[in-house]
């Protein structure tokens, strides 16, 4: 049985980013526990980012940044007009990559 999406967010690049309940649970328990209860920050960062960068190693991976109480980065993979969440975390600075979109 296919798992339901936890959220679907359309980005300024017109890509719909999704994640499942189980992947979100994995992210907040194993990868970045600091992101627990921060799904609204992740959603807002995807929908209304301050900037979007494309990494050089994999042209399908994008970094979405937005400043809240601190700077957050949401990493996603684009596959045409759809995509999925890879990870999300607070950061001290914007990582290298090609600037694709700026607020």
N, C-alpha and C positions, 0 to 999 in steps of 0.2 A: 504494500500500500504506500502511495506517495505521501510524503509528509507535507503538512500545510506550511505556508510561509508565515513567519513571524511578522515581517513587514516587507512592503514593496514601496520604494521611493523613486520618483522620477527626478533626475538630476538636471542641472542647466544644460548639460550636453545631450539631453533627450534620451538618456539611457535609464532603463528601469532596473534599479538595484534591489536584489532580494536577499533574504536570509531566512533560515528555518528556525523553529524553536530550539531544536537540538543543537544547531550550530551556535546560536546565541548563548545557550547554556555552556557549551564548551568554551567559548570565548571568555565568558565572565568567570568561569571556575578554573580553567587551566592556563589559558594564554595571558589574559590581562584582567585579573580579579578587580583591579582598580576601576574597571568600567561597569561594575555591577550597579544597577539602577541608573545608568547613564544612556539608556536607549534613546531618550529624547534628544540628547546631544548628538548621538550618531545620526539620527534621522534628520535633524536640522543641519548638520554639517553636510550631508548629502544633498539636501534640497536647497539650502541657501549657503553654500561655501563662501569663504573669503577668497580662496583661490584653489585651482586644481592644477596639479602637475602630473606629467607622464614620465614614468621612470625609463631610463635608457636601456636597461637589460631586457625588459619585456614590454613591448609597446602596447600591450593590452592591460597593463597594470597602471592604475591611476591613484594619486594621493590627493584626497580632499582635506582641506584645512579650514578651521574656523576657530576664532577666539571666543571663549566664554570666560569662566573664572581663570582659565589658562588656555593654552593652545592645544587643540586636539587634531589628530590625524586619523582619517578613515581610509583604509586601503581597500580598493575594489578591483575586480577584474571585469573588463568590458568584453562582451562577445556580441558584436553588432549593436543592436538596440536594447540588449538585455545585459545583465551583469550580476555579480554576486559579491557579497562581503567577504573579504579575506581576514581583516583584523581592524581594530580600532584602539587607540591609546592616546594618552596625553604626551606631549612632547615639549621640548624647550626651544626647538627651532624647526624651520621649514627645511626639509631634506632637498638634496640636489634632484634635478629633473627638469624637463622642459615645461615652461609655463604654458598651459593650454587655455586657461580661463582665469579672469580676475574680476572681482566684484567692482 
